[in-house]
Amino acid sequence: MRIALFSDVHANLPALLSFFEDVERENIDAWYCLGDLVGYAPWPNEVIHEIRKRKIPTIAGNYDVGVGLNSDDCGCAYKTDEERHQGAQSIAFTNANVGDEERKYLRQLPQHFALDLPFADGMKRLLLVHGSPRKVNEYLFEDREEKSMIRIFQQAGCDVLCFGHTHVPYHRNLVSDDKTFHAINLGSIGKPKDGDPRGGYVILHFDFTLPFQNPQSLKVTFKRFEYPVELTAAAIRQTELPDIFAEKLLKAF
């Protein structure tokens, strides 16, 4: 079974359309979006329309929650006053431009998806969240202490945890008391922050004929694809959004 997972589109329509072209070349059985459809770029309504048109199962990201509630708080962790000011401009722009139906759609998105998978040694749970199982806007960075990560798995009752929010992809394999856990960050479709401006997503390949403990039972492929990032950057500069958002896309920081 092959599942495509993507996250953090952030109103970047050219990136999303390029993702659709790329993933169509993959032999996938299902796909899921892990949230943050809006914010930072000019096409919140168009992105929501494309997701809904394809009936892609989608959960709410922290930005979706904020805009769904017409709030001025996106739940983002800005580090400086300048970043907070830029963030305020972004959510104000998004709230001013998102349609009523699109806002209603964001407001109704679920918080997570849980899938029970039939491996040879029994059922294992795949949990899809935006930030973490505990909070939609909690950041699970790759350098998080192993004990803390394992505790999150134990509290959530899952074996594979997939998430976004940090915009930096990684896969960590964790072991505790002979139990295996997989933590998988999808990166970002429309706003990467790992120095690579290409959009990114993940394909999970499950082999249910094997026990979950077998390393071959789950293969994780990190996919990157080109998209016209200059087009998105130019479109951002033509709006009231801060020009730095265009620069961040071009340099992926």
Secondary structure, DSSP 8 states (H G I E B T S, - for coil): -EEEEE---TT-HHHHHHHHHHHTTS--SEEEE-S---SSSS-HHHHHHHHHHTT--B---HHHHHHHTT-S-------SHHHHHHHHHHHHHHHHHS-HHHHHHHHT--S-EEEEEEETTEEEEEEE-SS-SS-TT----TTS-HHHHHHHHHHHT-SEEEE-SS---EEEEEEETTEEEEEEE---SS---SS--SEEEEEEEE-TTS-TTSGGGEEEEEEEE---HHHHHHHHHTSSS-THHHHHHHHT-
